[in-house]
Amino acid sequence: MNAVIKVGGKQYYVSEGSEIYVEKLDAVSGDIVNFDQVLMLDNKVGSPYLTGVTVTGEAVKNGKQKKIRVYKYKSKSRANRKTQGHRQPYTQIRITKING
């Protein structure tokens, strides 16, 4: 079974056994996480969500992505060189079961 779920304002295409990286959730390693905002299950499409369908997953770990460099530059001006960095926190989820 394949499904499209919505987590943290983003949509993810998942199947049983797949692993996804989502925005950081309040879950520690080993916690069971249920997603009830299912947009599509195989060929059934909800409007906007399917009722009675849930996707269950297990939190694997929390962490931070690789650092992204943000560099602002204006040509012919040495005063406006600026470098910033950002590391987005994530939660790794292993999808264990799709009920539907």
C-alpha positions as CSV (number, residue, x, y, z in Angstrom):
1,M,0.0,0.0,0.0
2,N,1.1,3.5,-0.8
3,A,-0.1,6.7,0.7
4,V,0.4,10.5,0.6
5,I,0.5,12.1,4.1
6,K,0.7,15.7,5.2
7,V,3.1,16.5,8.1
8,G,4.3,19.9,9.0
9,G,2.8,21.6,5.9
10,K,4.6,19.3,3.5
11,Q,3.4,16.2,1.7
12,Y,5.3,12.8,1.7
13,Y,4.8,9.8,-0.5
14,V,5.2,6.8,1.8
15,S,4.9,3.0,1.8
16,E,5.3,0.4,4.5
17,G,8.9,0.0,5.5
18,S,10.0,3.4,4.1
19,E,11.9,6.0,6.1
20,I,11.2,9.8,5.8
21,Y,12.7,12.9,7.4
22,V,10.0,15.3,8.6
23,E,10.1,18.6,10.5
24,K,11.0,18.0,14.1
25,L,8.3,16.3,16.2
26,D,8.0,15.9,20.0
27,A,8.9,12.3,19.8
28,V,12.0,10.4,21.1
29,S,13.5,7.3,19.7
30,G,11.1,4.4,19.8
31,D,7.9,6.4,20.1
32,I,4.9,5.5,18.0
33,V,3.6,8.3,15.8
34,N,0.2,8.3,14.1
35,F,-0.6,10.4,11.0
36,D,-4.3,11.0,10.3
37,Q,-4.0,13.6,7.6
38,V,-3.9,11.1,4.7
39,L,-4.5,12.7,1.3
40,M,-4.3,9.6,-0.9
41,L,-4.3,5.9,-0.5
42,D,-3.4,3.8,-3.6
43,N,-6.1,5.1,-6.0
44,K,-8.5,6.7,-3.5
45,V,-8.2,10.5,-3.2
46,G,-9.7,12.4,-0.3
47,S,-11.2,15.9,-0.3
48,P,-9.1,17.1,1.4
49,Y,-8.4,14.0,3.7
50,L,-9.5,10.4,3.7
51,T,-11.6,9.4,6.7
52,G,-10.8,6.2,8.7
53,V,-7.3,5.9,7.3
54,T,-4.2,6.3,9.5
55,V,-0.5,5.8,8.9
56,T,1.6,4.5,11.8
57,G,5.3,5.0,12.2
58,E,8.1,4.7,14.7
59,A,10.5,7.6,15.5
60,V,14.0,6.5,14.8
61,K,16.0,9.5,15.8
62,N,16.1,13.3,16.1
63,G,18.9,15.4,14.6
64,K,20.0,18.3,12.5
65,Q,20.6,18.5,8.7
66,K,23.8,19.6,7.2
67,K,24.6,23.3,7.5
68,I,23.3,25.5,4.7
69,R,25.4,28.6,3.9
70,V,23.5,31.8,3.1
71,Y,25.7,34.3,1.5
72,K,24.6,37.9,0.6
73,Y,26.9,39.8,-1.7
74,K,26.7,43.1,-3.6
75,S,29.1,43.6,-6.4
76,K,31.7,46.4,-6.2
77,S,31.0,47.0,-2.5
78,R,33.2,45.5,0.2
79,A,30.9,46.6,3.0
80,N,28.0,44.3,2.3
81,R,29.4,40.8,2.5
82,K,27.4,38.7,4.9
83,T,27.5,35.0,5.7
84,Q,24.9,33.2,7.8
85,G,24.3,29.5,8.5
86,H,21.3,27.4,9.3
87,R,20.8,23.7,10.4
88,Q,17.2,22.5,10.2
89,P,16.1,20.0,12.9
90,Y,14.4,16.8,11.8
91,T,12.9,13.6,13.0
92,Q,13.5,10.4,11.1
93,I,10.3,8.2,10.9
94,R,10.1,4.6,9.8
95,I,6.6,3.8,8.4
96,T,5.4,0.5,10.0
97,K,1.7,0.2,9.0
98,I,-0.9,1.8,6.8
99,N,-4.4,1.2,8.0
100,G,-7.1,1.7,5.4
